[in-house]
Amino acid sequence: MISTKLCSLLEIDFPIINAPMTGSAGAALASAVTRTGAFGMIGATLEPEPTWLNEQIQAVREKTDLPFGVGFISSAPGITKSVQTALDAKVSAVGCSFIDPTSFISQAKEAGVKSIAQVQTLNDAKRAVAAGADIIVAQGSEAGGHTSYMGTLSFVRSVVKIAGDTPVVAAGGIADGPGLAAVLMLGAEGVWMGTRFVASIEWAGAEWAKGQVVIADADATILTKVYDMLTEAPFPPSVGDRVIANTFTDTWHGRETEMMELQRKLREQIATAVDAEDATTAPVPAGSVSGLIRSVEPASYIIREIMSQAEDILKNRPQALLGN
Ligand SMILES: Cc1cc2nc3c(=O)[nH]c(=O)nc-3n(C[C@H](O)[C@H](O)[C@H](O)COP(=O)(O)O)c2cc1C
């Protein structure tokens, strides 16, 4: 069985973490992942009063005593109470993203909760190491949703080289056993997956969005800022947004100045499209790994299949390459 430093640190059997996707990684996904032996995370929403988050934490606890965590879009304003809620609830780990993680990490340390810093630049990774993050998630540009402009392969390897004893987890472009085996060879201690879990039974986002991931090919996504610019989303300039390319991105990506002159109208158009489940205009955050995903499965099946594929590769491939 594959066991890494991440497994002992988080007290889990399998080195897989589900990405804390805001609002759609709720109790159903986090508890299913945790109960399978991996690490489940809830993606906190941007609610000023953490009612939803409280409910999700309680709902996971009704299903399992095993460890799980909560993650945040830390660059969003007004999440202070949600962070405090997760710390007060003594979840096993809290995750931050899209900020200088220093004060988040010290707040988690004070509360006795492990900290996970998702980083998109080498500078952010160095800051996370210096601040004493328990785990660093190196997120490459293949990732679905908001992500870095650096490819996963070279970024993960670069972060591993500066991280010392801090375990590094790879994110972006991993959806199967070969992906897990590959990043373990780079020195990562596990994987953090979003898109693969979008196509899970327990993901709480829209069903039509799951369908879009299942039919998308590997080259069907685009890293763009058009939706963020129109909606004034709270992300730093070093971060783009990978979505499934559609008529809307075909029309406006690269024509952002012109687009912003129509901001109000286009914003309304996007909201209408979301309600109408119109994938030609509405954003569907998803990574290039969509091309490897052809079905919606229970999270437990996804995790078990990845682990068995990775174990098989790690046992047999070295022999095939190196001989006896
Ligand atoms: C639908 C979706 C929503 C996401 N939401 C968040 C989020 O709320 N906060 C965050 O830090 N990352 C978010 N991400 C990015 C993930 O944390 C993760 O880095 C990424 O999914 C990993 O790459 P993969 O999609 O190839 O597995 C999201 C990704 C997807 C696909």
PDBQT file of the ligand as one rigid body, heavy atoms in Angstrom, charges set to zero:
ROOT
HETATM    1  C1  LIG A 401     -15.218  23.621  -9.866  1.00  0.00    +0.000 C 
HETATM    2  C2  LIG A 401     -13.965  24.065  -9.178  1.00  0.00    +0.000 A 
HETATM    3  C3  LIG A 401     -14.063  24.963  -8.126  1.00  0.00    +0.000 A 
HETATM    4  C4  LIG A 401     -12.905  25.369  -7.453  1.00  0.00    +0.000 A 
HETATM    5  N1  LIG A 401     -13.031  26.202  -6.377  1.00  0.00    +0.000 NA
HETATM    6  C5  LIG A 401     -11.936  26.518  -5.655  1.00  0.00    +0.000 A 
HETATM    7  C6  LIG A 401     -12.064  27.283  -4.458  1.00  0.00    +0.000 A 
HETATM    8  O1  LIG A 401     -13.164  27.648  -4.074  1.00  0.00    +0.000 OA
HETATM    9  N2  LIG A 401     -10.953  27.582  -3.753  1.00  0.00    +0.000 N 
HETATM   10  C7  LIG A 401      -9.712  27.163  -4.165  1.00  0.00    +0.000 A 
HETATM   11  O2  LIG A 401      -8.740  27.448  -3.477  1.00  0.00    +0.000 OA
HETATM   12  N3  LIG A 401      -9.557  26.443  -5.306  1.00  0.00    +0.000 NA
HETATM   13  C8  LIG A 401     -10.646  26.094  -6.027  1.00  0.00    +0.000 A 
HETATM   14  N4  LIG A 401     -10.495  25.332  -7.162  1.00  0.00    +0.000 N 
HETATM   15  C9  LIG A 401      -9.146  24.879  -7.553  1.00  0.00    +0.000 C 
HETATM   16  C10 LIG A 401      -8.785  23.656  -6.732  1.00  0.00    +0.000 C 
HETATM   17  O3  LIG A 401      -8.461  24.041  -5.423  1.00  0.00    +0.000 OA
HETATM   18  C11 LIG A 401      -7.615  22.823  -7.268  1.00  0.00    +0.000 C 
HETATM   19  O4  LIG A 401      -6.414  23.511  -7.136  1.00  0.00    +0.000 OA
HETATM   20  C12 LIG A 401      -7.743  22.334  -8.685  1.00  0.00    +0.000 C 
HETATM   21  O5  LIG A 401      -9.037  21.860  -8.944  1.00  0.00    +0.000 OA
HETATM   22  C13 LIG A 401      -6.725  21.232  -8.941  1.00  0.00    +0.000 C 
HETATM   23  O6  LIG A 401      -6.641  20.909 -10.280  1.00  0.00    +0.000 OA
HETATM   24  P1  LIG A 401      -7.607  19.854 -11.032  1.00  0.00    +0.000 P 
HETATM   25  O7  LIG A 401      -8.859  20.607 -11.272  1.00  0.00    +0.000 OA
HETATM   26  O8  LIG A 401      -6.859  19.531 -12.280  1.00  0.00    +0.000 OA
HETATM   27  O9  LIG A 401      -7.785  18.692 -10.115  1.00  0.00    +0.000 OA
HETATM   28  C14 LIG A 401     -11.628  24.905  -7.862  1.00  0.00    +0.000 A 
HETATM   29  C15 LIG A 401     -11.558  23.997  -8.922  1.00  0.00    +0.000 A 
HETATM   30  C16 LIG A 401     -12.695  23.568  -9.583  1.00  0.00    +0.000 A 
HETATM   31  C17 LIG A 401     -12.569  22.579 -10.699  1.00  0.00    +0.000 C 
ENDROOT
TORSDOF 0
